[in-house]
Each structure stands twice: as structure tokens, then as C-alpha cells.
Amino acid sequence: MIIDADTHISESVGMWELMDQSMQPRRPVIAGIPDDTVYGDINVLWLIDGNIFPKPAGKGGFRLITPSQAKGQLKRKDVLTGCREITDVDARLADMDRLGVDVQVIYPTLFLVYLTSDPELETALCQAYNRWMANVYQKSQGRLRWVVVPPLTSIPATLEEMRKGKDQGAVGVTLRGLEGDRSIADPYFYPVYEEAEKLDLPICIHTGSGSPTLLNLFDLAISSTFANQVILPLFAFRDIVANHLPAKYPGLRFGFIEAKASWVPYLIHLLRRESRAVTAAGSRGIQRPKWQHEKNTDLFRDYRIYVACEADEDISYLMNYLGEDNILIGSDYGHTDPANEPRMVDIMRQREDVPAKVIEKIMGDNPKKFYGL
């Protein structure tokens, strides 16, 4: 079984019809602009709570592949609109067959960006998304799995969405590395981790602009998405490990998705240096784990941490840190950024520097264990 550990949906107009009737006046709506502005062929935008999504130029800018009605998206030939929006489940499944993939795990696109600080609106948006994905799962013969998008401004609503999602094909809960102005190691999120452990849903930390403060510091033309999006899971990894969250929740798995894997040696080095300078772990009554003072892969095994690599990374070197059981891979199907690799299966099987059995494990057994499939 080949499991694509990271694919995407482009949220559609039809998704917002699933919002509760009382929230329909606040639903996302399409706004068109001329295509000769600084935004170019991203000339159709979502209007949500008085703000536009995407904002494809300038300070605080970000790009998205949604809405599909934008000129730049209409020109695409790689993935049909019905497949990107999953308005045509059969077409998406046929595309998977063509690419040699048995199961896709689907992440959002619009929700990679912080949308609103209004708990009522965020809950309504997340509920609509999760309802849509539950319907997709039901139509896909179990081949299209998904991760719950949590309305984190309301922890009670988040827990309810997690419980419903578990019963409707969800295989994880997605976070963005920073959520609002909080580290995801903040005790505010502990009830989410407790519930995820009970439900056997892993925490899936995906690249995304979860912090509006950080987003607004950088100009897209200068920094691209590196500083406000790509780097956030690295913040999360450092805080999760340094604060021993996996020790607090011994049944919980953590995954780092679409952030690549080549950062792992650097952060392991940094955390080991921190552990030599700070002895706080002993004062908390937590025995210092071997990874803090020995070069081995105990951290990822013992802390149940999985990292998604890319097909062109030095996987044989990274295995010295990750081992061979905690590496996943995703194609980023549906998106158009540099992480996208539609021929993931073929490219991985052509590699000669990693044993074939390990390649198959990365594309099969490991994501199966991580997502609990």
C-alpha cells in the first residue's frame, strides 16, 4: 500500500453551503478584481471577516491555490479543478491510480493561514470544512483520508470536532507550528493533546502562517514564505521536545509535514547543546533521555515523532538521526509550490542510495503507523 502522507484540497464555494444557516451571512464570498494589478493573475479572492485571502503581494503577503476561479488557477493543466476541490471524487481517485497511490491524506489550503480571531466564525468555518471532508471520505471507499481542522479559539469546539472527525474518517489533527501568538507547547493546548491521545489521532504539524504577528513582519517579495510559513514547524519541534510533551502524553504521535527533513540534524544539535546548559529536566522529575547525550535515533522512536521528507533530500544521511521507521513522504498533490512532486512514487523507487525495502517503508508502513490506518 502506497500512502501519500501530504496532499491538499482547494476549498470551494460549495463548502460554505455546509455552514449553519445562522452563519450564512458571514460565509466566505468570492471577490473579483482586475488582472492588471500588483496581484496579477490572482484576480479572484476570498473575502472573510473583512479581509482578503490570499494576499499575494507585499508585506504580510501569502499565496494560495484557492479560489479556483482565479485566472492563474484556471490556466492550470496539472490537476483538474474537480480533483483539486474534490468536487469530483471519482476523478481524484483516477488520478491517484495514475500516480500509483492507494491512499491520500488530505490537508487544507485556506486554513494554512490564520483566518479570524472570532471564535464563532472560526468554529463555523472549521465545521463546514470538516463536514465536507467527512462526505469526501464516505464517497472514496476509504482512499481519501483527512485531518481535522480545529477551531482553536474555542477548545470545547475543537474537542467536539475531533470526536466527530474520528468517527468520519479523520486520521489526525492539523496545527501550524504557531497558533495565533502561542507556541503549541503552551498549556492552553493540553486539552487538545489529551483528547487526541484518547482518540488515537496524531498531531500533524503542517507548514502554514498560523501567526498573524509573524506573517505581518515579512514582505513576500523579499522573504517568500520561508519566514512566516515554512519555518513554523521547526519552532514547534523545538518546543515540543524541550518541554517533553511526548513524555506527558505517552500514547500520542507527532508529525512534521511539508517542512522537509533536512533541518533535523541542526535542531537535534541545538537541543543537545541546550540540554547540557540547562538541567531543568531533572528538576521536573523527568529522567534525561539518551538522545540528549548520545548520538542515536532514540528521540524519534521514544517520542513517537515522524518527519515527512522530500524525494530529493539526502535520506540516507537523515536516517542517521531519524532511523528508518519515522520517515514519511508526501507529494503535496494539488499545490504548485516547490514541495510539489507528483511523480513521488516513481522518483523514490529510482533511488539507489536507500535500500528498496526502506523506500517502501517510507511510502507505506511508516505513514500507516503514524496515521493509524
Secondary structure, 3 states (H helix, E strand, C coil): CCEEEEEECCCCHHHHHHCCHHHHHHCCEEEECCCCCCCCCCCEEEEECCEEECECCCECCECCCCCCCCHHHHCCCCCCHHHHCCCCHHHHHHHHHHHCCCEEEEECCHHHECCCCCHHHHHHHHHHHHHHHHHHHHHCCCCEEEEECCCCCCHHHHHHHHHHHHCCCEEEEEECCEECCEECCCHHHHHHHHHHHHHCCCEEEECCECCHHHHCCCEHHHHCCHHHHHCHHHHHHHHHHHCCHHHHCCCCCEEEECCCCCCHHHHHHHHHHHHHHCCHHHHCCCCCCHHHCCCCCHHHHHCCEEEEECCCCCHHHHHHHHCCCCEEECCCECCCCCCCCCCHHHHHHCCCCCCHHHHHHHHHHHHHHHHCC
